[in-house]
């Protein structure tokens, strides 16, 4: 046994409690940092997924604008982005 008397046992117990509190604070900070990083990664992956999902609409819109410009027309092109109509004005007009 580590303690030879009651005073030594009390000091050892106090040291263990202080060490446990310090470890708890360190783990809390580390977990908070890790959760923050994970949330950031999840948000960025979600944004990348949404952009990937809408790429076909963006490519179709760019093709429509390109065809309007190559035909020499000054008409606006209407595209759908996230289910909403967006009007792209011709730079020739």
C-alpha positions in Angstrom: 0.0 0.0 0.0 1.2 3.5 -0.8 0.0 5.3 2.3 1.7 4.8 5.5 -0.6 7.0 7.5 -3.8 9.0 7.1 -2.1 12.2 6.1 -0.2 10.6 3.3 -3.4 8.9 2.1 -5.2 12.2 2.1 -2.4 13.9 0.1 -2.4 11.1 -2.5 -6.2 11.3 -2.8 -6.0 15.0 -3.3 -3.4 14.6 -6.0 -5.5 12.1 -7.8 -8.6 14.4 -7.7 -6.5 17.3 -9.0 -5.1 15.1 -11.8 -8.6 13.8 -12.7 -9.9 17.4 -12.9 -7.0 18.5 -15.1 -7.5 15.5 -17.4 -11.2 16.2 -17.6 -10.5 19.8 -18.7 -7.9 18.6 -21.2 -10.3 16.0 -22.6 -13.1 18.6 -22.8 -11.0 21.0 -24.8 -9.8 18.2 -27.1 -13.3 16.9 -27.7 -14.6 20.4 -28.3 -11.8 20.9 -30.9 -12.5 17.6 -32.5 -16.2 18.1 -32.7 -15.6 21.6 -34.2 -13.4 20.1 -36.9 -15.9 17.3 -37.6 -18.7 19.8 -38.0 -16.6 21.9 -40.4 -15.8 18.9 -42.5 -19.5 17.8 -42.6 -20.6 21.3 -43.7 -18.0 21.5 -46.4 -18.8 18.0 -47.7 -22.5 19.0 -47.7 -21.7 22.2 -49.7 -19.6 20.1 -52.2 -22.5 17.6 -52.6 -25.0 20.3 -53.3 -22.7 21.9 -55.9 -22.1 18.5 -57.5 -25.9 17.9 -57.5 -26.5 21.2 -59.3 -23.6 20.9 -61.8 -25.9 19.6 -64.6 -28.2 22.6 -64.3 -25.2 24.9 -64.3 -23.7 23.3 -67.4 -27.1 23.4 -69.2 -27.4 27.1 -68.3 -23.9 27.8 -69.6 -24.7 26.0 -72.8 -27.9 28.0 -73.3 -26.1 31.3 -72.7 -23.3 30.2 -75.1 -25.8 29.3 -77.8 -27.6 32.7 -77.4 -24.3 34.6 -77.7 -23.1 32.6 -80.6 -26.3 33.2 -82.5 -25.8 36.9 -82.0 -29.1 37.2 -80.1 -29.5 39.7 -77.3 -32.3 37.7 -75.5 -32.0 36.8 -71.9 -31.6 33.2 -70.9 -33.6 31.7 -68.1 -32.0 28.9 -66.1 -33.2 26.8 -63.2 -31.0 26.8 -60.1 -32.2 25.0 -56.9 -35.7 24.9 -58.4 -35.8 28.7 -59.0 -35.7 30.5 -62.2 -32.7 32.7 -62.7 -32.4 35.1 -65.7 -29.0 35.6 -67.2 -28.8 38.7 -69.3 -26.9 38.7 -72.7 -23.7 40.7 -72.7 -24.5 41.7 -76.3 -27.7 43.6 -75.3 
